[in-house]
Amino acid sequence: MKPVLEIANLRVGFSDGTAAVRGISLNVLPGETHCLVGESGCGKSVTALSVMSLLGRGAKRSAEVMRFHDRDLTRMSDREMARLRGDKMAMIFQEPMTSLNPAYTVGSQMAEVLERHRHVSRAQGLDRAAALLGHVGITAPGMRLSQYPHQLSGGLRQRVMIAMALMCEPELLIADEPTTALDVTVQAQILRLLQGLQRQLGLALLLITHDLGIVARMAQRVSVMYAGQIVESATAEALFAAPAHPYTQGLLNCVPIPGKTPRDQPLGSIPGVVPRIGAGFIGCAFRDRCTHATTACSGDIPRRSVAQHHETLCTMAPS
């Protein structure tokens, strides 16, 4: 099956010398949920912004391949990307309060998407917006159109962002931690909503998260990201059954398992923080936090196959 999104050797650096993304590769298939998981500061959001061509002026992006269907995203002009972004490719941003414009009503912001890409009237745009607000579970959608973002709760704002992303029926949806700062009940509702919409519309979904519970619930395929690199990639089933990289193992040890994790025992933890990596860095970026680190971890790290469709970037991996 041909991927909707194909990325090979994507690199992103900033003017201060930081190498935020260091040669990552991943594919997202039609109808698939591909989760990009890791701690804050690993480069997940930068990866998403790279795909959408929304990086700041101080960033430099390069890739051997970065393709949406047959369209080369690295060669598209700003005007071409603006026509594609919000149309066939859409993104749900991490914080809806800062992503929605506080000076405009919900209805005007949603209708603008359809007006821009489908050249319809404002009335047609508002009709579509109201229908989608109802579709994502917002009651009295006609009334919500005239409200401003600050008048909505966090859960409602996130639903508005999802509805806005769906205005033009995209083929690829990038969701950057769409349940951040939401309570558990609202988080479950948002995840169910995304799953339902994906089944109905056949969306390819690139879901960015640091929550392995969400990964277990949503993903068909998982890429674990650390310090700008994908250190392990596998199907969700294989990753949870036999994690190969010490970082993945550490993340899983931090998650309580109902019925297995003792109530009186502390959860696992990973000491330290994600390092800031500069250009020219060699070796495993996780070695200072890894209990299995050896002198070999300071050299070039091989990418090895653990099993079919299961790869890891680690000297510990079996040949």
Steps between C-alpha positions, in 0.01 A plus 500: 500500500636840403550738795311827528803656670855382436803643682863392459800653678328817619734742675414829668754736655472842658724806479627445856657171391233269642431189291130452581433217253785273394421281203162349578300284260136390524195423289129547568266271305139574398265442793794435737575657836875546532604622845814707551581467869763638737570752775463873455802639316556193282408677174148365445329836447788626285449196278131584460570866428760392243241298311262797502778748409426709809852524644633839602755699305790376712437138400661312214327189364633232267385152402580233245127439468205687644200421287123530532369247248701594190567860603851589615453722806865613495462658157165672546486878517340683792194569284465134401534389863239754608256346250573148627509582871150491649366332186639148445738526797380636833637533851351514850736710707608427853330789679164611353484822702814634333415351159156663474496874443340666805384797293273300268199279561520125463271513197703759310825308556350172386319645200821669381658158441228395257484843335874493437526147360158440346407859403153478651290776656517591868150356551607167350810499716297561815256223407789257461653621828175447690461151354854403602464643850198277543693210352776533762245497781447869575142578599320806361763544225320798345536693824870406533579659165448847646712435809865592551765244605521633858131420547561128446651238732825324413317191379268705277792696355676174415186374325484827307862444388412149382195626313704779340763250385224295332337788313649394165499123565881453513673173417773552762435629851787584734392520865764651728415383853129574452408404858763704687362677810161329468352295782479122461130496407535763227821332378313172450225682312751668265676170428170324426409788273828474305458122463144540375591772252791296372276200432238714329735709288794260448746754640870436525583619852843599632440526874766664715496420870708424808225281649551128440144433611382698197746310281365164620146613427549672165806381309556244231863603466731683743820701460680575827692827477788615718725804457401548137531137391262207468659246733241227446218435255258209496137404492324592823455135586870419456616809686297428811576127489878526455648854522861488380647843581583591863317830458181325389538255788540792740188671369297182540632448854355840593147388413295314765335180379159429658510173691878463469664812646512472884322784675775542760792510252632816330464527126805487280672819389769613258763720672616820336352702214509498121834659398542788260677355197722707275605440141766232463402306813612136485373205698187416692333807650343281769827358630530736799159383626534133408599229749619278213740756345847383391793663323346387169215745561739792433553394139277453200183316598364242255135479411413134530201282430354327805223326307298563188395867491669556839820706508705661774798735522710337772818297548301261722269391222541144372660456160 
